[in-house]
Amino acid sequence: MNDPPLYQALADAVLMLHVGIVVFVIGGLVVIVVGNLRSWHWVNGIAFRLAHLTAIAIVAAEAWLGVTCPLTTLEMWLRTKGRAVTYDGSFVEHWLRRILYYDAPPWAFTLGYSLFALAVAAAWWRFRPRLARR
């Protein structure tokens, strides 16, 4: 397989997936809090809550261990295979990258992810997940 446009399209798909996960992690906490305040029982479903907790736990662990996110690594590899400079690319890449990536020292991300993980843990304690359907 030696098709640069295909690699670029795959890299864009990975970037969209990455942004989707970020939206799930951030939006998930908002939905959990707002949903509990508005009595939306589905927000305490164990599958949703475990998926949310797992997602932020992985992000925080990567930050603490100094591991680059595998999705970032895969995206950059695909862009390299597509013969693209990792900061130039398609319209999708340009705008999603502006949303997803910030220029800050690594400790700032570790702190931010850790604080967010603590907020998720606090929501888990304050708004307990439902283990079984009532």
Backbone as CSV, one residue per row, in Angstrom:
resi,resn,N_x,N_y,N_z,CA_x,CA_y,CA_z,C_x,C_y,C_z
1,MET,0.858,-1.179,0.000,0.000,0.000,0.000,0.897,1.233,0.000
2,ASN,0.832,1.966,-1.086,1.654,3.166,-1.213,0.804,4.270,-1.825
3,ASP,-0.233,4.653,-1.097,-1.198,5.629,-1.587,-1.281,6.785,-0.589
4,PRO,-0.480,7.860,-0.812,-0.463,8.974,0.143,-1.841,9.541,0.507
5,PRO,-2.759,9.743,-0.457,-4.073,10.259,-0.060,-4.825,9.317,0.884
6,LEU,-4.639,8.010,0.695,-5.285,7.050,1.590,-4.720,7.175,3.004
7,TYR,-3.403,7.294,3.117,-2.785,7.469,4.434,-3.265,8.765,5.090
8,GLN,-3.398,9.822,4.288,-3.895,11.085,4.835,-5.333,10.930,5.334
9,ALA,-6.154,10.223,4.579,-7.548,10.001,4.994,-7.600,9.166,6.270
10,LEU,-6.759,8.154,6.361,-6.711,7.345,7.584,-6.221,8.173,8.773
11,ALA,-5.242,9.033,8.535,-4.745,9.908,9.597,-5.847,10.860,10.061
12,ASP,-6.625,11.382,9.115,-7.750,12.248,9.477,-8.785,11.478,10.300
13,ALA,-9.030,10.218,9.932,-9.987,9.395,10.678,-9.498,9.162,12.107
14,VAL,-8.198,8.907,12.265,-7.638,8.724,13.608,-7.763,10.020,14.405
15,LEU,-7.492,11.144,13.762,-7.626,12.443,14.436,-9.073,12.684,14.864
16,MET,-10.031,12.350,14.013,-11.447,12.518,14.376,-11.824,11.607,15.548
17,LEU,-11.314,10.377,15.538,-11.545,9.468,16.656,-10.974,10.055,17.947
18,HIS,-9.775,10.603,17.852,-9.106,11.205,19.007,-9.943,12.357,19.575
19,VAL,-10.419,13.221,18.706,-11.258,14.336,19.142,-12.556,13.799,19.753
20,GLY,-13.106,12.759,19.159,-14.322,12.150,19.701,-14.126,11.643,21.119
21,ILE,-12.973,11.049,21.381,-12.679,10.564,22.731,-12.541,11.736,23.699
22,VAL,-11.888,12.804,23.260,-11.763,13.993,24.111,-13.152,14.556,24.431
23,VAL,-14.010,14.631,23.438,-15.377,15.127,23.655,-16.127,14.209,24.618
24,PHE,-15.939,12.893,24.472,-16.583,11.934,25.375,-16.108,12.131,26.808
25,VAL,-14.804,12.313,27.003,-14.266,12.470,28.359,-14.774,13.768,28.990
26,ILE,-14.652,14.870,28.281,-15.075,16.164,28.842,-16.598,16.242,28.915
27,GLY,-17.246,15.949,27.812,-18.708,16.007,27.780,-19.354,14.994,28.689
28,GLY,-18.699,13.840,28.857,-19.241,12.800,29.733,-19.400,13.283,31.155
29,LEU,-18.399,13.999,31.651,-18.497,14.519,33.019,-19.623,15.550,33.122
30,VAL,-19.737,16.402,32.128,-20.816,17.392,32.124,-22.172,16.682,32.116
31,VAL,-22.304,15.674,31.270,-23.562,14.931,31.174,-23.878,14.216,32.490
32,ILE,-22.868,13.667,33.145,-23.086,12.982,34.423,-23.613,13.950,35.474
33,VAL,-22.979,15.103,35.579,-23.402,16.077,36.593,-24.779,16.651,36.245
34,VAL,-24.939,17.166,35.024,-26.213,17.753,34.620,-27.317,16.692,34.644
35,GLY,-27.011,15.514,34.159,-28.005,14.447,34.131,-28.499,14.062,35.514
36,ASN,-27.606,14.030,36.465,-28.029,13.716,37.830,-28.848,14.853,38.430
37,LEU,-28.490,16.082,38.126,-29.264,17.214,38.630,-30.658,17.275,37.999
38,ARG,-30.789,16.706,36.803,-32.081,16.712,36.099,-32.777,15.353,36.150
39,SER,-32.248,14.435,36.952,-32.843,13.098,37.153,-32.871,12.249,35.884
40,TRP,-31.813,12.336,35.088,-31.677,11.453,33.935,-30.997,10.185,34.427
41,HIS,-31.736,9.148,34.633,-31.202,7.929,35.246,-30.176,7.213,34.367
42,TRP,-30.277,7.352,33.068,-29.361,6.645,32.172,-27.906,7.069,32.352
43,VAL,-27.675,8.286,32.875,-26.293,8.743,33.023,-25.545,7.970,34.103
44,ASN,-26.252,7.207,34.914,-25.607,6.409,35.956,-25.506,4.937,35.579
45,GLY,-25.798,4.623,34.336,-25.633,3.249,33.866,-24.172,2.831,34.000
46,ILE,-23.953,1.630,34.475,-22.593,1.178,34.787,-21.701,1.131,33.542
47,ALA,-22.236,0.769,32.400,-21.407,0.686,31.182,-20.886,2.078,30.793
48,PHE,-21.788,3.062,30.792,-21.395,4.438,30.460,-20.369,4.953,31.457
49,ARG,-20.639,4.745,32.741,-19.756,5.274,33.776,-18.390,4.595,33.751
50,LEU,-18.352,3.272,33.537,-17.061,2.571,33.460,-16.265,2.994,32.234
51,ALA,-16.946,3.166,31.114,-16.253,3.625,29.903,-15.653,5.004,30.135
52,HIS,-16.404,5.873,30.785,-15.933,7.226,31.053,-14.753,7.212,32.023
53,LEU,-14.888,6.475,33.100,-13.809,6.379,34.085,-12.548,5.771,33.465
54,THR,-12.719,4.748,32.662,-11.577,4.103,32.009,-10.870,5.067,31.059
55,ALA,-11.638,5.835,30.309,-11.044,6.768,29.348,-10.161,7.795,30.047
56,ILE,-10.655,8.425,31.109,-9.839,9.442,31.780,-8.699,8.790,32.555
57,ALA,-8.897,7.584,33.057,-7.810,6.890,33.763,-6.647,6.603,32.813
58,ILE,-6.958,6.212,31.593,-5.906,5.950,30.604,-5.165,7.244,30.263
59,VAL,-5.907,8.322,30.061,-5.285,9.611,29.731,-4.361,10.061,30.864
60,ALA,-4.848,9.992,32.100,-4.036,10.417,33.251,-2.812,9.510,33.409
61,ALA,-2.977,8.209,33.229,-1.843,7.284,33.347,-0.790,7.579,32.286
62,GLU,-1.217,7.845,31.060,-0.264,8.193,30.003,0.527,9.438,30.388
63,ALA,-0.157,10.424,30.942,0.522,11.659,31.334,1.525,11.394,32.454
64,TRP,1.124,10.657,33.469,2.026,10.370,34.591,3.223,9.530,34.161
65,LEU,3.011,8.619,33.220,4.100,7.750,32.763,4.913,8.370,31.631
66,GLY,4.487,9.526,31.146,5.213,10.181,30.064,5.073,9.461,28.734
67,VAL,3.948,8.794,28.553,3.706,8.020,27.334,2.915,8.883,26.351
68,THR,3.350,8.909,25.124,2.597,9.600,24.083,1.381,8.767,23.748
69,CYS,0.253,9.428,23.587,-0.994,8.723,23.274,-0.805,7.888,22.002
70,PRO,-1.208,6.625,22.041,-1.082,5.775,20.851,-1.833,6.329,19.638
71,LEU,-2.917,7.033,19.859,-3.627,7.623,18.721,-2.801,8.724,18.064
72,THR,-2.097,9.508,18.857,-1.210,10.536,18.304,-0.084,9.880,17.521
73,THR,0.504,8.841,18.106,1.590,8.118,17.439,1.113,7.536,16.107
74,LEU,-0.059,6.911,16.108,-0.603,6.323,14.886,-0.892,7.401,13.843
75,GLU,-1.478,8.501,14.276,-1.778,9.582,13.336,-0.504,10.110,12.686
76,MET,0.526,10.360,13.477,1.783,10.889,12.931,2.439,9.873,11.987
77,TRP,2.363,8.588,12.333,2.927,7.548,11.467,2.195,7.547,10.122
78,LEU,0.868,7.630,10.170,0.089,7.655,8.927,0.412,8.889,8.094
79,ARG,0.589,10.027,8.746,0.918,11.245,8.005,2.309,11.129,7.367
80,THR,3.238,10.529,8.078,4.576,10.312,7.522,4.496,9.376,6.310
81,LYS,3.729,8.285,6.451,3.558,7.352,5.330,2.861,8.034,4.151
82,GLY,2.021,9.002,4.453,1.329,9.737,3.404,2.160,10.883,2.859
83,ARG,3.437,10.914,3.288,4.394,11.932,2.833,3.919,13.345,3.151
84,ALA,3.327,13.500,4.308,2.848,14.821,4.717,3.651,15.294,5.916
85,VAL,3.864,16.574,5.979,4.446,17.163,7.170,3.364,17.064,8.236
86,THR,3.728,16.704,9.440,2.715,16.415,10.451,1.880,17.620,10.846
87,TYR,2.264,18.842,10.503,1.451,19.989,10.863,0.748,20.621,9.678
88,ASP,0.921,20.086,8.503,0.167,20.528,7.338,-0.782,19.404,6.979
89,GLY,-1.813,19.721,6.254,-2.711,18.637,5.865,-4.064,19.146,5.445
90,SER,-5.025,18.304,5.642,-6.370,18.586,5.169,-7.092,19.601,6.053
91,PHE,-8.235,20.014,5.570,-9.100,20.911,6.317,-9.486,20.296,7.659
92,VAL,-9.872,19.024,7.614,-10.264,18.311,8.843,-9.106,18.322,9.821
93,GLU,-7.936,17.963,9.372,-6.775,17.935,10.244,-6.502,19.312,10.838
94,HIS,-6.532,20.326,10.007,-6.212,21.675,10.470,-7.099,22.093,11.640
95,TRP,-8.413,21.933,11.494,-9.324,22.416,12.532,-9.372,21.505,13.742
96,LEU,-9.355,20.206,13.544,-9.369,19.299,14.693,-8.074,19.413,15.498
97,ARG,-6.973,19.612,14.812,-5.687,19.769,15.503,-5.700,21.036,16.366
98,ARG,-6.303,22.088,15.874,-6.373,23.338,16.657,-7.189,23.141,17.927
99,ILE,-8.212,22.286,17.867,-9.035,22.003,19.038,-8.296,21.102,20.015
100,LEU,-7.564,20.122,19.491,-7.021,19.044,20.314,-5.663,19.350,20.929
101,TYR,-4.778,19.999,20.209,-3.404,20.138,20.673,-3.093,21.566,21.121
102,TYR,-2.439,21.664,22.246,-2.044,22.960,22.794,-0.548,22.946,23.056
103,ASP,0.043,24.118,23.041,1.461,24.246,23.325,1.625,24.640,24.791
104,ALA,1.986,23.673,25.611,2.184,23.902,27.045,3.212,22.888,27.531
105,PRO,3.843,23.163,28.658,4.811,22.203,29.183,4.103,20.919,29.629
106,PRO,4.803,19.792,29.562,4.191,18.504,29.920,3.563,18.478,31.318
107,TRP,4.173,19.166,32.289,3.616,19.135,33.641,2.223,19.752,33.685
108,ALA,1.946,20.723,32.805,0.628,21.360,32.791,-0.443,20.361,32.356
109,PHE,-0.111,19.528,31.381,-1.061,18.509,30.941,-1.267,17.451,32.020
110,THR,-0.163,17.031,32.657,-0.275,16.038,33.726,-1.158,16.572,34.846
111,LEU,-0.955,17.808,35.227,-1.775,18.422,36.272,-3.238,18.507,35.832
112,GLY,-3.471,18.983,34.633,-4.842,19.116,34.133,-5.560,17.777,34.057
113,TYR,-4.878,16.766,33.504,-5.494,15.444,33.400,-5.749,14.856,34.781
114,SER,-4.820,15.068,35.694,-4.978,14.537,37.049,-6.152,15.200,37.765
115,LEU,-6.266,16.512,37.647,-7.378,17.217,38.270,-8.712,16.791,37.661
116,PHE,-8.715,16.592,36.356,-9.947,16.146,35.707,-10.307,14.736,36.161
117,ALA,-9.299,13.870,36.283,-9.541,12.510,36.778,-10.103,12.547,38.199
118,LEU,-9.608,13.451,39.028,-10.152,13.602,40.381,-11.601,14.081,40.331
119,ALA,-11.915,14.960,39.402,-13.304,15.415,39.258,-14.210,14.258,38.841
120,VAL,-13.719,13.398,37.959,-14.495,12.221,37.548,-14.688,11.284,38.737
121,ALA,-13.632,11.093,39.531,-13.739,10.242,40.724,-14.736,10.843,41.718
122,ALA,-14.718,12.157,41.875,-15.668,12.820,42.773,-17.099,12.631,42.274
123,ALA,-17.300,12.722,40.960,-18.632,12.494,40.396,-19.052,11.046,40.602
124,TRP,-18.103,10.131,40.518,-18.389,8.707,40.749,-18.871,8.516,42.194
125,TRP,-18.233,9.209,43.121,-18.603,9.100,44.537,-19.928,9.817,44.801
126,ARG,-20.078,11.027,44.262,-21.279,11.836,44.522,-22.512,11.280,43.821
127,PHE,-22.345,10.853,42.579,-23.447,10.308,41.787,-23.114,8.859,41.469
128,ARG,-23.469,7.992,42.361,-23.088,6.581,42.240,-23.702,5.940,40.986
129,PRO,-22.885,5.142,40.299,-23.430,4.432,39.131,-24.402,3.337,39.563
130,ARG,-25.305,3.024,38.677,-26.284,1.965,38.897,-25.704,0.650,38.400
131,LEU,-25.645,-0.340,39.254,-25.075,-1.626,38.873,-26.042,-2.484,38.081
132,ALA,-27.305,-2.357,38.355,-28.305,-3.177,37.648,-29.520,-2.315,37.336
133,ARG,-30.230,-2.723,36.327,-31.446,-2.016,35.931,-32.528,-2.263,36.974
134,ARG,-33.230,-1.214,37.354,-34.289,-1.349,38.366,-35.607,-1.701,37.725
